[in-house]
């Protein structure tokens, strides 16, 4: 009996597979012939394959999705050709687009923690929600949703967010039935990395959205209103939000962050970014230029280009661009991934964005030291509106520790790059990142980092004690063997040395004139204003009226977004103080800045 049943079943399965192969081949041949005919009829047309987005089946239940047992028909696999000369629209699938989901005037409040990339993520998320009918709240009192854009690179920052979640949970529990129900969301890196703890252990959060799922936020918020947990933590190989124009949370500011790429391929052993933000992909250069033009029209005076490894930018979206030349790395540097070929590089991006508005400053962060070919350095030196300031993360001064970190360079290669940069850009301002107490770091390794700080002398530094993150290479392969008390002691020693050298560097600027972009009132008193120099050093000066230019006697007030020439009178490791001289422009100050940089670079 069993044989009688098994034989027809096996035969049926073979027949099904044969028909299925025939069907797949037929569809494949049809598509090839169709696209060949389209290219022949419309010269220059490029046919791109969109993600599958089925049309409603005739038997589909339009009130609540497809009926059980129904599926896509053959016509859903065949795209209609665009009309002659029309560009094909790339349409995202409905579960990522938020199409048809309206916020209905519900109010959203954002809290942002961590790096500049999270600030930009907040602006992207708000842009998407705003287009879907949501309103922005100025406080977390009478709102429908509180979204925390999170960062979990360091343990202290992560603990801050846990503490804040507990505060919000208390606020949520105190809401009465007559008040607006409160839903809490976690967006970004922390949502992706700690999903189990957030959803199961703490049970404080209603919405979890990873850094590649912000398009899905309108739907996720609607799902949360039904009392369910709404989660989308899928990472993407191609999401760059190129078509989303971020909406600045603070419309009064005259500076902006523009994301040019997402993710990272470097796989440094301590870093969680490749696991929370995915693999590296660059945004098309045309969309970046469009966004910066829009910011220029809005009066923004400074743009910072953002990426986890911003200077490895490589735009391969241009179908007419066929260059196969490989990436040029800094001398003595290597990567663990295959060298890139083709595409528009970071030098091309800097060239194009710096031409948009000569009175707009251009900065970028965070770069990797391996991606500083001479064409990038020379462009920084030549363009008046590209700031003469470079972030050059070292992480450690020990070759042994750098190898354990999988940084791809030695201490000697890093120092050679520093000297090379200072030859091409005299007086350049350098900043860096350092980690104290990395896995198995010896006292001698620590002393080598101290000596690197003294030798290079950074204007700005970001120094942290090591905290191990799950999923990273170091978590699986290395021992976090340094006691917390030793990490803290080493960190304090690094901070002390950094401040000593920064104070010496900044004191060399006393008596010089610095071009300062005014940010607003000083935190300590409204009688003083605060801004940033070209080297990204904080400058504080009195809030007084000054001449409208260097040759005029007409006094005018100083406002946020103004360029002011300031004579430096004192300095510390953290900031400069000075006297405002006059209003100026970036171009008018370019020659003065170049002269001063050459003087500082030569030690005069």
C-alpha angles and dihedrals in degrees: 000000000000091000092051090055097041096053098059090042093055091046091050091051092051090049092049092051092049093050091045092053091048091049093049092049091048093051091046092051092046092052092048091051092045094051092044089054091048092052091048093051096043110039114215094018115142115205113214125189113236125207113272110273110169124211116234112280115235089242095045120124099243093193096059113004133278122342116246112276098023123114144167118308125222093261089061090065093054118076122213112243115247116250116269110289095004121126115238114246116229103223118194120221113270095246090063101037103058088223112167094016114116126193091210093212095307113159124240129194123196129205115188126200131181134007134013090261088066090052088054091045089054091053091049093049092047092049090054094047093045091055088053095056103268123140127220118240122210094211139023096246112091099018136124097217137024112196120193114201101208142204126195107175091114130039095230093056090048092052090051090059093047089053091048091050091056090051091051092046088056090050089049094052092052094058111114124220090256092057128079110277110247124225123188124211134189115207131185135012100348091052091057098043101042102033095130095049093045096048103034110022103038101020091198100125134074100185131039118184124173123216092267098048104064090114086065095055097101091057093042092054091050091050090051090056089064090060096256127122108254115209135173114161101151115141119218134217093209111022110125100147086234092158095048115092105208117232112222113240090211106044092183096065120100095208129072141186119228119193111220099172140008135214130016138248099192097093095201105191096242098044128100096186098097089054098045101035101028133223124338119276129162128224116238111269092229092063092048091052090048092053094047091049088053091050090049090053088052091056099256109159102189132039126187115202109220135208139132086243097010098175093055086069112147121174111198095166094100104097092196092056110093104162110140098185110136125240115278110227126199111270113275094018129115140179134219091225130070116279113257123243129200130000136093110301136211092271089056090050093049090048094053099042094046089057094056097079122002089202095055119091117226123209132163138203150217106016130169117232091233093068103063107108116174094257090063093047093046092050091053089051095048103044115077093206097050103089117242090232127106130189106217110180110208100169091188141013094217121092090209092055092044088055091051088049090051091230095150099232144072130236089256094052091050093051091047089053091050091053091046092052092049091050092054096038108033113206094013115168113235130200129180149181124237133185119207120208102012118178113306092351108166127214089254090054088052092050090051089056090051090051090050090054091052094045099047099034109205126211093209130023138186110199128178141169113247118262117183118234125205118247093030124120091247091054091058101034111025138057121241087219102155114099116237092243091055092048090052093048092050091047091053091050091051091049091050093052093044092052093048092054095040090052090053092048094048092047088061087067094061109119094022127112114241127196105232127192105212115233099178142266120354115255092238101050140358088225087077133055129214132211144148130260123222086265090056094249118144113250122195123195140158119284098239137132115267136184115285089236140356094272100041132089094201110114120215133174122261116243136185110280095030122129109230129185107226127189109219115232103168141009144199133181090270106037151000129238126205153145120270112237107181147319113277143164131247093247094047090054096045096090092046091050092048091051092049093046091053090049093050092044092053092046095243 
